[in-house]
Amino acid sequence: MAKFTTLTSRVVVLAINDIDTDQIIPARFLKTTDKEGLGQSLFADWRYDGSGRPKPDFALNQPRAASAQVLLAGDNFGCGSSREHAPWALKGFGFQAVVSTSFADIFKNNALKNGLLPVAVEASAHRSLLAQLERAPEAQVTIDLASQTLRLPDGARVTFPVDGFSKTCLLEGVDELGYIQRFSDRIAEYEKRAVAP
């Protein structure tokens, strides 16, 4: 997993409330256990027409979305069923962070475990960011994980929460198993003491 420290990027706006995991990655794409290629299926039912052609007016199909690494979503992002494929698909498209006012707990935990940062901000900051991006769609935001701040295009900084363990894992670029493996020598020593007669 790549380290997440500071990210400056343009933003794709999909300010729809209650986007559930079946919209993020429809159930028919869940047969795979491989993350490869899932970015192509992100928001598939909204992104493509019945013949599989990209809908030109959908946000992810706009030219400026190609290299954007931040998604601005509406309230309650990632609700619905539990599926790790949702953050896999978002990461596969190229997103490193999602900004919303709130996230479903299971989605948030799956995202953090897969290197996708859920940035929950106050409704006023969300409205301000949305308004700024409507005026200047090419504007960028900067996310600093160490200070847990999101810098808006106008320079305003807002804070966001993230639990300490997830923050450490993201900053160091390790998943939970990778974190535990750093202590393998100490674990081995403990096991020797535990089984000693």
PyMOL commands that set and color helices and strands:
alter all, ss='L'
color gray80, all
select helices_A, chain A and resi 21-24+27-29+38-41+44-47+59-61+63-65+85-93+105-113+123-135+164-172+176-181+184-195
alter helices_A, ss='H'
color red, helices_A
select strands_A, chain A and resi 6-14+70-73+97-100+117-120+140-144+149-151+157-159
alter strands_A, ss='S'
color yellow, strands_A
deselect
rebuild
show_as cartoon
